Amino acid sequence: MANRKELRPNSSPQAAYGAHLRRLREERGWTQEDLAGPMGCTSQHISAVETCRKPPTLPFSRKADQVFGLAGTSDSLEREWRELRHGVLLEGFPEYVGYEGRAVEIRSFHLGIIPGLLQTREYARALTYGDVRRGSITPEQAEEHLAFLADRQAKLARDRPPMVFVVMDESCIRRPIGGPGVMDAQLQQLVEFSELPNTVVQVAPFDIGERRSFNLPVNLLTLTDRSLVAYAETHAQGHVERESTAVLALLTGYHQLQAASLSQSESVVVINEARKGTP
């Protein structure tokens, strides 16, 4: 034990993972060599993961869960790995995206920025690297975020894509992001998206005032079994909801919002006006 390195689990998500791995091993009275055998790796590799000299991987985490008997539990290393990997994402959002990739209908409302599923890469990059400049995330986390978004968007291009209903507050198309060229391409992307057979795009204009149902972004999914999933978030936290009463109330509010918003054809006119700088 003379060479035992002191861990600082609060210093980073990776350090917390390493401390978690050590705790699970030592609770069973195992040495690093004892764990290495069933893991199919070396004791040096176990040591490197515990002390943050090597990052954990998904296969490593799944194998460790099998060895420890923790697969699918709240104490699993795979769960911690996913939280580590998506550390720049709000709590609950990775869970929501898992449902989103299987949904037959997607409904969403957004404020201030174009929704992620409709963002061009340049628009998304401008937003994400704004967070880097503010010091809230690292460049590596920014690239992880962009890759995660690209994966979400790719899932819409499946053989039987979902119906996608999007209502955007007018602030989404009026707020300039990334400079004129980036914003022009993004607004053109919205127009092209609205022309797809499985999409409906609407703008909720400023003048609907108090008739706007929501003051925060809202996402509603219809799954293949016709059950509903809702996801809403604040600046600090996201939350997935499957309780039918709460979700149905959000769905009612969404329908009311659609009724108060511009039609798709009217929305396209407003989007094109925004491209030209028309107030």
C-alpha positions as a Python dict, from the first residue, in 0.01 Angstrom:
ca = {
    (1, 'M'): (0, 0, 0),
    (2, 'A'): (309, 224, 14),
    (3, 'N'): (266, 325, -351),
    (4, 'R'): (-107, 386, -323),
    (5, 'K'): (-191, 717, -493),
    (6, 'E'): (-439, 942, -318),
    (7, 'L'): (-738, 1015, -541),
    (8, 'R'): (-930, 1342, -559),
    (9, 'P'): (-1276, 1241, -688),
    (10, 'N'): (-1406, 1599, -676),
    (11, 'S'): (-1137, 1731, -910),
    (12, 'S'): (-1301, 1610, -1235),
    (13, 'P'): (-1563, 1365, -1369),
    (14, 'Q'): (-1281, 1131, -1480),
    (15, 'A'): (-1129, 1141, -1130),
    (16, 'A'): (-1471, 1055, -984),
    (17, 'Y'): (-1490, 757, -1222),
    (18, 'G'): (-1145, 637, -1113),
    (19, 'A'): (-1235, 668, -746),
    (20, 'H'): (-1559, 480, -810),
    (21, 'L'): (-1368, 196, -977),
    (22, 'R'): (-1121, 177, -686),
    (23, 'R'): (-1403, 177, -431),
    (24, 'L'): (-1583, -110, -604),
    (25, 'R'): (-1259, -309, -623),
    (26, 'E'): (-1154, -253, -264),
    (27, 'E'): (-1504, -324, -125),
    (28, 'R'): (-1453, -676, -259),
    (29, 'G'): (-1103, -702, -118),
    (30, 'W'): (-951, -729, -466),
    (31, 'T'): (-612, -607, -578),
    (32, 'Q'): (-565, -448, -918),
    (33, 'E'): (-421, -782, -1031),
    (34, 'D'): (-733, -963, -906),
    (35, 'L'): (-955, -734, -1114),
    (36, 'A'): (-731, -737, -1421),
    (37, 'G'): (-778, -1112, -1483),
    (38, 'P'): (-1157, -1117, -1534),
    (39, 'M'): (-1138, -777, -1706),
    (40, 'G'): (-898, -916, -1967),
    (41, 'C'): (-644, -638, -1922),
    (42, 'T'): (-334, -567, -1716),
    (43, 'S'): (-312, -441, -1361),
    (44, 'Q'): (-123, -143, -1502),
    (45, 'H'): (-429, -55, -1710),
    (46, 'I'): (-654, -76, -1402),
    (47, 'S'): (-415, 152, -1216),
    (48, 'A'): (-405, 401, -1504),
    (49, 'V'): (-786, 428, -1515),
    (50, 'E'): (-811, 467, -1137),
    (51, 'T'): (-552, 746, -1134),
    (52, 'C'): (-675, 927, -1450),
    (53, 'R'): (-368, 843, -1658),
    (54, 'K'): (-597, 666, -1907),
    (55, 'P'): (-959, 758, -1982),
    (56, 'P'): (-1222, 486, -1935),
    (57, 'T'): (-1402, 352, -2241),
    (58, 'L'): (-1751, 215, -2293),
    (59, 'P'): (-1631, -148, -2345),
    (60, 'F'): (-1416, -122, -2030),
    (61, 'S'): (-1714, 13, -1830),
    (62, 'R'): (-1949, -260, -1954),
    (63, 'K'): (-1696, -533, -1877),
    (64, 'A'): (-1640, -390, -1528),
    (65, 'D'): (-2016, -388, -1466),
    (66, 'Q'): (-2028, -758, -1561),
    (67, 'V'): (-1739, -840, -1328),
    (68, 'F'): (-1887, -642, -1039),
    (69, 'G'): (-2245, -753, -1110),
    (70, 'L'): (-2367, -395, -1153),
    (71, 'A'): (-2508, -390, -1509),
    (72, 'G'): (-2823, -179, -1526),
    (73, 'T'): (-2797, -53, -1168),
    (74, 'S'): (-2762, 301, -1036),
    (75, 'D'): (-2403, 219, -928),
    (76, 'S'): (-2292, 98, -1274),
    (77, 'L'): (-1974, 225, -1432),
    (78, 'E'): (-2140, 242, -1775),
    (79, 'R'): (-2387, 494, -1634),
    (80, 'E'): (-2101, 699, -1489),
    (81, 'W'): (-1910, 676, -1819),
    (82, 'R'): (-2211, 814, -2006),
    (83, 'E'): (-2242, 1099, -1757),
    (84, 'L'): (-1870, 1168, -1799),
    (85, 'R'): (-1889, 1161, -2177),
    (86, 'H'): (-2193, 1389, -2189),
    (87, 'G'): (-2078, 1610, -1905),
    (88, 'V'): (-2158, 1925, -2107),
    (89, 'L'): (-2521, 1818, -2145),
    (90, 'L'): (-2795, 1893, -1897),
    (91, 'E'): (-2911, 1618, -1665),
    (92, 'G'): (-3188, 1419, -1832),
    (93, 'F'): (-3102, 1525, -2186),
    (94, 'P'): (-2912, 1207, -2290),
    (95, 'E'): (-3211, 1005, -2164),
    (96, 'Y'): (-3447, 1221, -2370),
    (97, 'V'): (-3233, 1180, -2683),
    (98, 'G'): (-3254, 803, -2644),
    (99, 'Y'): (-3633, 832, -2673),
    (100, 'E'): (-3607, 1091, -2951),
    (101, 'G'): (-3420, 849, -3177),
    (102, 'R'): (-3716, 608, -3162),
    (103, 'A'): (-4005, 857, -3174),
    (104, 'V'): (-4266, 858, -3450),
    (105, 'E'): (-4362, 1221, -3378),
    (106, 'I'): (-4149, 1502, -3238),
    (107, 'R'): (-4297, 1830, -3119),
    (108, 'S'): (-4081, 2112, -2987),
    (109, 'F'): (-4095, 2476, -2887),
    (110, 'H'): (-3785, 2694, -2866),
    (111, 'L'): (-3683, 3039, -2749),
    (112, 'G'): (-3383, 3250, -2848),
    (113, 'I'): (-3193, 2999, -3063),
    (114, 'I'): (-3277, 2769, -3352),
    (115, 'P'): (-3352, 2416, -3220),
    (116, 'G'): (-3060, 2174, -3235),
    (117, 'L'): (-3220, 1931, -3480),
    (118, 'L'): (-3248, 2215, -3735),
    (119, 'Q'): (-2910, 2381, -3678),
    (120, 'T'): (-2645, 2400, -3948),
    (121, 'R'): (-2301, 2287, -3835),
    (122, 'E'): (-2169, 2645, -3861),
    (123, 'Y'): (-2452, 2784, -3647),
    (124, 'A'): (-2404, 2508, -3389),
    (125, 'R'): (-2028, 2565, -3387),
    (126, 'A'): (-2072, 2940, -3331),
    (127, 'L'): (-2298, 2874, -3031),
    (128, 'T'): (-2078, 2602, -2884),
    (129, 'Y'): (-1752, 2791, -2918),
    (130, 'G'): (-1921, 3090, -2757),
    (131, 'D'): (-1937, 2867, -2447),
    (132, 'V'): (-1566, 2790, -2491),
    (133, 'R'): (-1478, 3161, -2502),
    (134, 'R'): (-1678, 3217, -2182),
    (135, 'G'): (-1481, 2935, -2016),
    (136, 'S'): (-1786, 2722, -1938),
    (137, 'I'): (-1663, 2424, -2144),
    (138, 'T'): (-1334, 2311, -2300),
    (139, 'P'): (-1265, 2285, -2676),
    (140, 'E'): (-1271, 1907, -2635),
    (141, 'Q'): (-1615, 1921, -2475),
    (142, 'A'): (-1729, 2152, -2756),
    (143, 'E'): (-1631, 1893, -3015),
    (144, 'E'): (-1809, 1622, -2815),
    (145, 'H'): (-2120, 1840, -2812),
    (146, 'L'): (-2106, 1892, -3188),
    (147, 'A'): (-2057, 1521, -3252),
    (148, 'F'): (-2352, 1443, -3024),
    (149, 'L'): (-2570, 1690, -3217),
    (150, 'A'): (-2464, 1546, -3553),
    (151, 'D'): (-2564, 1199, -3430),
    (152, 'R'): (-2906, 1330, -3324),
    (153, 'Q'): (-2962, 1490, -3662),
    (154, 'A'): (-2851, 1176, -3849),
    (155, 'K'): (-3119, 971, -3673),
    (156, 'L'): (-3387, 1184, -3841),
    (157, 'A'): (-3271, 1056, -4180),
    (158, 'R'): (-3386, 698, -4120),
    (159, 'D'): (-3604, 506, -4369),
    (160, 'R'): (-3925, 604, -4192),
    (161, 'P'): (-3847, 944, -4041),
    (162, 'P'): (-4068, 1086, -3767),
    (163, 'M'): (-4313, 1369, -3816),
    (164, 'V'): (-4145, 1679, -3680),
    (165, 'F'): (-4348, 1978, -3558),
    (166, 'V'): (-4143, 2283, -3459),
    (167, 'V'): (-4270, 2611, -3314),
    (168, 'M'): (-4004, 2880, -3272),
    (169, 'D'): (-4044, 3203, -3087),
    (170, 'E'): (-3969, 3493, -3324),
    (171, 'S'): (-3655, 3560, -3117),
    (172, 'C'): (-3500, 3245, -3270),
    (173, 'I'): (-3490, 3393, -3619),
    (174, 'R'): (-3415, 3753, -3512),
    (175, 'R'): (-3116, 3681, -3287),
    (176, 'P'): (-2796, 3692, -3498),
    (177, 'I'): (-2553, 3406, -3436),
    (178, 'G'): (-2213, 3362, -3600),
    (179, 'G'): (-2231, 3662, -3832),
    (180, 'P'): (-2444, 3742, -4139),
    (181, 'G'): (-2320, 3451, -4354),
    (182, 'V'): (-2384, 3188, -4089),
    (183, 'M'): (-2725, 3331, -4005),
    (184, 'D'): (-2833, 3355, -4368),
    (185, 'A'): (-2741, 2990, -4429),
    (186, 'Q'): (-2924, 2888, -4111),
    (187, 'L'): (-3244, 3066, -4211),
    (188, 'Q'): (-3223, 2910, -4558),
    (189, 'Q'): (-3191, 2573, -4386),
    (190, 'L'): (-3517, 2642, -4200),
    (191, 'V'): (-3697, 2716, -4526),
    (192, 'E'): (-3566, 2395, -4683),
    (193, 'F'): (-3660, 2196, -4373),
    (194, 'S'): (-4016, 2330, -4392),
    (195, 'E'): (-4048, 2188, -4746),
    (196, 'L'): (-3996, 1827, -4634),
    (197, 'P'): (-4308, 1607, -4636),
    (198, 'N'): (-4272, 1511, -4269),
    (199, 'T'): (-4218, 1856, -4116),
    (200, 'V'): (-4420, 2154, -3997),
    (201, 'V'): (-4236, 2474, -3904),
    (202, 'Q'): (-4417, 2765, -3737),
    (203, 'V'): (-4306, 3097, -3593),
    (204, 'A'): (-4471, 3228, -3277),
    (205, 'P'): (-4456, 3606, -3344),
    (206, 'F'): (-4382, 3858, -3071),
    (207, 'D'): (-4731, 4004, -3099),
    (208, 'I'): (-4909, 3694, -2965),
    (209, 'G'): (-4803, 3825, -2623),
    (210, 'E'): (-4958, 3637, -2335),
    (211, 'R'): (-5108, 3377, -2569),
    (212, 'R'): (-4768, 3207, -2587),
    (213, 'S'): (-4817, 2893, -2377),
    (214, 'F'): (-4459, 2837, -2261),
    (215, 'N'): (-4178, 3047, -2120),
    (216, 'L'): (-3922, 2766, -2143),
    (217, 'P'): (-3826, 2522, -2422),
    (218, 'V'): (-4049, 2214, -2436),
    (219, 'N'): (-4013, 1885, -2624),
    (220, 'L'): (-4286, 1623, -2666),
    (221, 'L'): (-4240, 1278, -2820),
    (222, 'T'): (-4488, 1019, -2940),
    (223, 'L'): (-4335, 672, -2930),
    (224, 'T'): (-4425, 370, -3142),
    (225, 'D'): (-4668, 242, -2877),
    (226, 'R'): (-4836, 589, -2885),
    (227, 'S'): (-4714, 670, -2534),
    (228, 'L'): (-4590, 1024, -2471),
    (229, 'V'): (-4262, 1154, -2331),
    (230, 'A'): (-4196, 1517, -2239),
    (231, 'Y'): (-3869, 1696, -2178),
    (232, 'A'): (-3832, 2047, -2042),
    (233, 'E'): (-3532, 2234, -1913),
    (234, 'T'): (-3409, 2540, -1732),
    (235, 'H'): (-3062, 2687, -1767),
    (236, 'A'): (-2933, 2445, -1502),
    (237, 'Q'): (-3135, 2125, -1535),
    (238, 'G'): (-3337, 1910, -1774),
    (239, 'H'): (-3620, 1672, -1679),
    (240, 'V'): (-3784, 1379, -1860),
    (241, 'E'): (-4151, 1322, -1776),
    (242, 'R'): (-4362, 1017, -1864),
    (243, 'E'): (-4650, 1064, -1621),
    (244, 'S'): (-4955, 1094, -1844),
    (245, 'T'): (-5138, 1376, -1663),
    (246, 'A'): (-4841, 1613, -1671),
    (247, 'V'): (-4749, 1525, -2030),
    (248, 'L'): (-5105, 1568, -2156),
    (249, 'A'): (-5119, 1915, -2000),
    (250, 'L'): (-4803, 2009, -2193),
    (251, 'L'): (-4952, 1864, -2512),
    (252, 'T'): (-5265, 2076, -2467),
    (253, 'G'): (-5047, 2384, -2423),
    (254, 'Y'): (-4854, 2294, -2736),
    (255, 'H'): (-5170, 2268, -2946),
    (256, 'Q'): (-5284, 2607, -2813),
    (257, 'L'): (-4946, 2752, -2907),
    (258, 'Q'): (-4969, 2614, -3260),
    (259, 'A'): (-5313, 2771, -3300),
    (260, 'A'): (-5181, 3112, -3192),
    (261, 'S'): (-4870, 3094, -3413),
    (262, 'L'): (-4830, 3176, -3781),
    (263, 'S'): (-4912, 2908, -4035),
    (264, 'Q'): (-4621, 2736, -4205),
    (265, 'S'): (-4658, 2944, -4523),
    (266, 'E'): (-4678, 3266, -4318),
    (267, 'S'): (-4378, 3153, -4115),
    (268, 'V'): (-4168, 3098, -4427),
    (269, 'V'): (-4248, 3454, -4537),
    (270, 'V'): (-4130, 3589, -4200),
    (271, 'I'): (-3813, 3376, -4213),
    (272, 'N'): (-3732, 3505, -4561),
    (273, 'E'): (-3794, 3862, -4443),
    (274, 'A'): (-3548, 3802, -4160),
    (275, 'R'): (-3290, 3687, -4416),
    (276, 'K'): (-3331, 4018, -4595),
    (277, 'G'): (-3315, 4216, -4272),
    (278, 'T'): (-3680, 4323, -4292),
    (279, 'P'): (-3824, 4398, -3944),
}
